[in-house]
Amino acid sequence: MGFWIVMDFKKLMNSEEYDFLRTNERLGNRIMLLGLGGSYSYGTNNAW
C-alpha cells in the first residue's frame, strides 16, 4: 500500500522558484498547459 503526498500546486507555482513563468518575456501568455510528473509518470517508482 502506498502513500500520497498532497502538495499545494497553486502555492508552488506562485513561489519565487517559478517566477520565470510570469516574468520571462519570451513566454508571455503562451503557456496553455503545464504538466506535472514524477517517478510514477516515468515508471521509476517500481522496485526491481
RORO-320394 format. One record per residue: x negated, y, z negated of N, C-alpha, C, CB in turn; residue in one letter. Coordinates in steps of 0.2 Angstrom, whole numbers, plus 5000, padded with zeros to 4 digits. Glycine has a CB too. Layout:
BEGIN
XYZXYZXYZXYZA;...
This chain:
BEGIN
499649945000500050005000499650065000500550004994M;499750115004499350175005499650235001499350195012G;499350285001499550344998499550405003499150364991F;499950455001499950515006499750575002500750525008W;499350615006499150675003499550735006498350695004I;499950765003500350825005499950885006501050825001V;499950915012499550975012500051035014498950965017M;499851095012500251155014499951175021500251205009D;500151155027499851175033499951255034500051135038F;500451275032500551355033500051395030501251375031K;499951375023499451405019498751395022499451375012K;498551335025497951315028497851355034497951245030L;498351365039498251405045498151475043498851395049M;498451505038498351575036497751585032498951595032N;497251535031496651545027496151575031496451475025S;495651605028495051635032494751585036494551665026E;494751525035494351475039494651475046494451405036E;495351485047495651485053495851555056496351445052Y;495551605053495651675056495551675063495251725052D;495051635066494951645073495551635077494351595075F;496051595075496651585079497051645080497051525075L;496951695075497351755075496951815078497551775069R;496251805078495851865079495451855086495351875074T;495351795089495051785095495451815101494851715096N;495151865104495451905109495651855115495151965111E;495151805116495251765122495851715121494651725123R;496051695115496651655113497251695113496551625106L;497251755111497851805111498451765108497951825118G;498951765112499551725110499651665114500251775111N;499151635116499151575121499151505118498551575125R;499251505111499251445108499951425107498951445101I;500151365111500851345111500951285106501051315118M;500451245105500451185101499751175098500751125104L;499751165091499151155088499251085084498951205082L;498851035087498950965084498450955078498850915090G;498750915074498350895068498250815068498650915061L;497650795067497450725067496950705062497250695074G;496850645061496350625056496150555058496550635049G;495950525052495750455053496350405056495450425046S;496950425053497450375056497650385063498150395052Y;497550445066497750455073497150435077497850535074S;496550425074495950395078495850325077495350435077Y;496250295073496250225071495650205067496250185078G;495350255064494750235060494950225052494250295060T;495550225051495750215044495750145042496450245043N;495650095047495650025046494949995043495949985052N;494949965038494349925036494249865040494449905028A;493649855042493449805046493349745042492749815050W;
